[in-house]
Each structure stands twice: as C-alpha cells, then as structure tokens.
Amino acid sequence: MLIEFANVLWLKVARGDLDDYEAEQIIVQFQSLQELIEIIPARRMLVDAYRTARVHNYSAYDAAFLALAEGFGISFLTADRKLYQKAKILSSRPVLLCDWETVLR
C-alpha cells in the first residue's frame, strides 16, 4: 500500500496542490517514521476489503484501508472528503487529514 501513498502525492502535485519539493519532503518525513509503522500484508485484509467494497460500492483500495483500520480498532485517516463521508457510515472513527492536528490534542 506504500505505492498508494506515492500515488496520492503524485496526484496532489498534478492538481497543483503541492509542488515537487513539498511532495518529496513529505516522502522524506514519512520514511523517517518507518520504524514506527508496521506494514501489513494485503492478504490479511483481502476478504474483509472485498466484502466492504462489494457491499458498500467502494473501490478495493479504499475498502482495504477501511478494513485495516476497523480490524485494528484505530481511526481511519483520509484526505479524501468523499471517502471520509462514506467512511462515517461504517466507522465510528474516521478522521479527515486536515483535522488530524485537532485529534492529536
């Protein structure tokens, strides 16, 4: 799923929301956190992701992230406002990235 992270940054640069330098700085910051982040193999959430995608008409990518958060009982963090609205139906803990700092306080 790390490639999805890079894809989001690429899209933000393509849309003009970030420039190349900002995107690369985010990647550097992310890489500095990798000791704190556990990478979960997709096969562990494959069935739950499929079921969520099928029942709620989500993309498999979006459903996988939601299934992962639900499986661990943690907040579902997204920068995608449409996905955030959809996630509120299934999760009691979706968080919009722009609100993340408020959640940490």
C-alpha positions as CSV (number, residue, x, y, z in Angstrom):
1,M,0.0,0.0,0.0
2,L,3.0,2.3,0.1
3,I,2.7,2.9,-3.6
4,E,-0.8,4.3,-2.9
5,F,0.9,6.9,-0.6
6,A,3.2,7.9,-3.5
7,N,0.2,7.9,-5.9
8,V,-1.7,10.4,-3.6
9,L,1.3,12.7,-3.6
10,W,1.7,12.4,-7.4
11,L,-2.0,13.3,-7.8
12,K,-1.6,16.3,-5.4
13,V,1.3,17.6,-7.5
14,A,-0.6,17.0,-10.7
15,R,-3.5,19.0,-9.4
16,G,-1.3,21.8,-8.2
17,D,-2.0,21.3,-4.5
18,L,1.7,20.6,-3.8
19,D,4.9,21.2,-5.7
20,D,7.6,18.6,-6.3
21,Y,9.7,19.8,-3.4
22,E,6.8,19.6,-0.9
23,A,5.9,16.1,-2.1
24,E,9.5,14.9,-1.8
25,Q,9.7,16.4,1.7
26,I,6.6,14.5,2.7
27,I,8.2,11.3,1.5
28,V,11.3,12.0,3.5
29,Q,9.3,12.7,6.6
30,F,7.3,9.5,6.0
31,Q,10.4,7.5,5.6
32,S,11.8,8.8,8.9
33,L,8.7,7.3,10.6
34,Q,9.0,3.9,9.1
35,E,10.5,2.4,12.3
36,L,7.2,3.3,13.9
37,I,4.9,1.9,11.1
38,E,4.0,-1.7,10.7
39,I,3.5,-2.7,7.1
40,I,0.6,-5.2,6.9
41,P,0.4,-7.6,4.0
42,A,-2.7,-7.1,1.9
43,R,-3.6,-10.8,2.2
44,R,-4.5,-10.2,5.8
45,M,-7.4,-7.9,4.9
46,L,-8.3,-9.3,1.5
47,V,-11.6,-10.9,2.4
48,D,-12.8,-8.0,4.6
49,A,-11.7,-5.5,1.9
50,Y,-13.6,-7.4,-0.8
51,R,-16.8,-7.6,1.3
52,T,-16.7,-3.9,2.2
53,A,-16.0,-3.0,-1.4
54,R,-18.8,-5.2,-2.7
55,V,-21.5,-4.3,-0.1
56,H,-20.8,-0.6,0.0
57,N,-19.6,0.0,-3.6
58,Y,-16.1,1.3,-2.5
59,S,-13.0,0.7,-4.5
60,A,-11.0,-2.2,-3.3
61,Y,-8.2,0.2,-2.4
62,D,-10.5,2.3,-0.2
63,A,-12.1,-0.7,1.4
64,A,-8.7,-2.2,2.2
65,F,-7.7,0.8,4.2
66,L,-11.0,0.9,6.0
67,A,-10.9,-2.8,6.7
68,L,-7.4,-2.4,8.1
69,A,-8.4,0.5,10.4
70,E,-11.5,-1.4,11.6
71,G,-9.6,-4.6,12.1
72,F,-7.1,-2.8,14.4
73,G,-9.7,-0.7,16.1
74,I,-8.0,2.5,15.1
75,S,-9.0,5.7,13.4
76,F,-9.5,5.7,9.6
77,L,-7.4,8.6,8.4
78,T,-8.0,10.0,4.9
79,A,-7.5,13.3,2.9
80,D,-10.4,12.3,0.6
81,R,-13.5,14.2,1.7
82,K,-15.9,11.9,-0.3
83,L,-14.3,8.8,1.2
84,Y,-14.5,10.4,4.7
85,Q,-18.2,10.9,4.2
86,K,-18.7,7.3,3.1
87,A,-16.5,6.0,5.9
88,K,-18.7,7.7,8.5
89,I,-21.4,5.2,7.6
90,L,-19.1,2.2,8.5
91,S,-16.7,3.6,11.1
92,S,-17.2,5.5,14.3
93,R,-13.7,6.9,14.0
94,P,-13.0,8.3,10.5
95,V,-10.7,11.4,10.6
96,L,-10.2,13.9,7.8
97,L,-6.5,14.6,7.4
98,C,-6.9,18.3,7.7
99,D,-8.5,17.7,11.1
100,W,-5.7,15.4,12.3
101,E,-3.8,18.0,14.3
102,T,-7.0,18.7,16.3
103,V,-7.5,15.0,17.0
104,L,-3.9,14.8,18.4
105,R,-4.6,17.5,21.0
